[in-house]
Amino acid sequence: MSTWEWIALIATGALLVISVILAITLIKLSRTLDEATIAIRKLYTNTDPLFAGANTTINHVNTQLERVDGITANTQAVTGNVSALTSVFTATLGGPLVKFAAFSYGVNRALRARRRAKAVTEGRHARGRRLARRGGAH
């Protein structure tokens, strides 16, 4: 065999080895793609109930938020009514109540002052009687 024949034989063997390596790689890649396709199908199949459950949960949350909005609106109305009632009460009864409180305070102060004055005068009389008993001047 000549040199060129040996080179052709080596090249043919190398091409055969490269072809076998490429075939094995392609077979493994094909299996990997098949497994990925199966995993994606399973994922898609399992996500349908998940999305349905999430949709149900979101609908329930929206219903509750609508209720909370109604409660908030009613609370605002009640707050406004209480504010108006407080204003009316202050306007109608606030002035007379303040006047009554001031009058009560004045009467209380006057009664205390009168009691103090009475206690002081009674104390002087009692002191004068004690001095008279001892024989002192009044």
QUIFENUR-V753837 format. One record per residue. N is the residue number from 1. RES is the residue in one letter. PHI is phi in degrees with one decimal (999 if undefined). NEAR is the number of other C-alpha atoms within 10 Angstrom. D_CENTER is the distance of its C-alpha to the mean C-alpha in Angstrom with 1 decimal. Layout:
N & RES & PHI & NEAR & D_CENTER
N & RES & PHI & NEAR & D_CENTER
This chain:
1 & M & 999 & 5 & 91.4
2 & S & -89.8 & 7 & 90.9
3 & T & -64.3 & 8 & 88.2
4 & W & -67.4 & 9 & 86.6
5 & E & -69.0 & 10 & 86.5
6 & W & -64.0 & 11 & 84.7
7 & I & -63.2 & 11 & 82.2
8 & A & -66.3 & 12 & 81.7
9 & L & -66.5 & 12 & 81.3
10 & I & -66.0 & 12 & 78.7
11 & A & -64.9 & 12 & 76.8
12 & T & -65.6 & 12 & 76.9
13 & G & -65.2 & 12 & 75.6
14 & A & -64.2 & 12 & 72.8
15 & L & -64.9 & 12 & 71.9
16 & L & -66.3 & 12 & 71.9
17 & V & -64.7 & 12 & 69.6
18 & I & -63.2 & 12 & 67.2
19 & S & -64.8 & 12 & 67.3
20 & V & -66.2 & 12 & 66.5
21 & I & -62.2 & 12 & 63.6
22 & L & -63.9 & 12 & 62.2
23 & A & -65.5 & 12 & 62.7
24 & I & -63.7 & 12 & 60.8
25 & T & -62.9 & 12 & 58.0
26 & L & -66.0 & 12 & 57.8
27 & I & -64.4 & 12 & 57.8
28 & K & -64.6 & 12 & 54.9
29 & L & -65.3 & 12 & 53.0
30 & S & -63.5 & 12 & 53.7
31 & R & -64.3 & 12 & 52.4
32 & T & -63.1 & 12 & 49.2
33 & L & -65.3 & 12 & 48.6
34 & D & -63.5 & 12 & 49.3
35 & E & -64.6 & 12 & 46.7
36 & A & -64.7 & 12 & 44.2
37 & T & -62.8 & 12 & 44.9
38 & I & -63.7 & 12 & 44.5
39 & A & -63.9 & 12 & 41.2
40 & I & -65.4 & 12 & 39.9
41 & R & -63.0 & 12 & 41.2
42 & K & -62.8 & 11 & 39.4
43 & L & -61.8 & 11 & 36.2
44 & Y & -63.9 & 12 & 36.5
45 & T & -65.1 & 11 & 37.5
46 & N & -79.8 & 11 & 34.5
47 & T & -82.1 & 12 & 31.9
48 & D & -59.7 & 11 & 32.8
49 & P & -64.5 & 11 & 31.3
50 & L & -64.3 & 12 & 28.2
51 & F & -66.0 & 11 & 27.8
52 & A & -64.6 & 11 & 28.5
53 & G & -64.6 & 12 & 25.8
54 & A & -64.4 & 12 & 23.3
55 & N & -64.8 & 12 & 24.5
56 & T & -62.1 & 12 & 24.1
57 & T & -63.5 & 12 & 20.5
58 & I & -64.0 & 12 & 19.7
59 & N & -62.8 & 12 & 21.6
60 & H & -64.8 & 12 & 19.7
61 & V & -63.5 & 12 & 16.3
62 & N & -63.0 & 12 & 17.9
63 & T & -61.5 & 12 & 19.2
64 & Q & -65.2 & 12 & 15.9
65 & L & -64.9 & 12 & 14.4
66 & E & -63.3 & 12 & 17.6
67 & R & -64.3 & 12 & 17.1
68 & V & -64.0 & 12 & 13.7
69 & D & -61.4 & 12 & 15.5
70 & G & -64.0 & 12 & 18.2
71 & I & -64.0 & 12 & 16.2
72 & T & -63.1 & 12 & 14.7
73 & A & -63.9 & 12 & 18.3
74 & N & -65.1 & 12 & 19.6
75 & T & -64.9 & 12 & 17.3
76 & Q & -63.7 & 12 & 18.4
77 & A & -64.5 & 12 & 22.0
78 & V & -63.4 & 12 & 21.8
79 & T & -62.0 & 12 & 20.5
80 & G & -63.0 & 12 & 23.4
81 & N & -65.4 & 12 & 25.8
82 & V & -64.7 & 12 & 24.9
83 & S & -63.1 & 12 & 25.3
84 & A & -65.0 & 12 & 28.7
85 & L & -63.4 & 12 & 29.7
86 & T & -63.5 & 13 & 29.1
87 & S & -63.6 & 13 & 31.1
88 & V & -64.3 & 12 & 33.9
89 & F & -60.7 & 12 & 34.0
90 & T & -63.7 & 13 & 34.2
91 & A & -69.2 & 11 & 36.9
92 & T & -87.8 & 11 & 39.0
93 & L & -107.4 & 12 & 38.7
94 & G & -61.6 & 14 & 37.4
95 & G & -61.9 & 12 & 40.8
96 & P & -61.5 & 12 & 42.9
97 & L & -66.1 & 12 & 40.5
98 & V & -65.4 & 11 & 40.8
99 & K & -64.2 & 12 & 44.5
100 & F & -62.7 & 12 & 44.8
101 & A & -62.8 & 12 & 42.8
102 & A & -65.4 & 12 & 45.1
103 & F & -63.0 & 12 & 48.1
104 & S & -61.0 & 12 & 47.1
105 & Y & -63.6 & 12 & 46.5
106 & G & -64.4 & 12 & 49.9
107 & V & -62.8 & 12 & 51.7
108 & N & -60.7 & 12 & 50.1
109 & R & -64.5 & 12 & 51.3
110 & A & -65.6 & 12 & 54.7
111 & L & -63.9 & 12 & 55.1
112 & R & -63.9 & 12 & 54.2
113 & A & -63.7 & 12 & 56.6
114 & R & -64.9 & 12 & 59.3
115 & R & -63.3 & 12 & 58.8
116 & R & -63.3 & 12 & 59.0
117 & A & -64.0 & 12 & 62.2
118 & K & -65.4 & 12 & 63.7
119 & A & -64.4 & 12 & 62.9
120 & V & -67.2 & 12 & 64.5
121 & T & -67.5 & 12 & 67.6
122 & E & -67.1 & 12 & 68.0
123 & G & -65.4 & 12 & 67.7
124 & R & -69.2 & 12 & 70.5
125 & H & -64.6 & 13 & 72.7
126 & A & -64.9 & 12 & 72.2
127 & R & -68.2 & 12 & 73.0
128 & G & -65.3 & 15 & 76.1
129 & R & -66.3 & 15 & 77.2
130 & R & -64.7 & 13 & 76.9
131 & L & -66.2 & 13 & 78.9
132 & A & -66.5 & 12 & 81.5
133 & R & -66.3 & 9 & 81.9
134 & R & -78.8 & 9 & 82.5
135 & G & 100.5 & 9 & 85.1
136 & G & -92.1 & 10 & 83.2
137 & A & -86.4 & 9 & 83.0
138 & H & -100.2 & 10 & 80.4
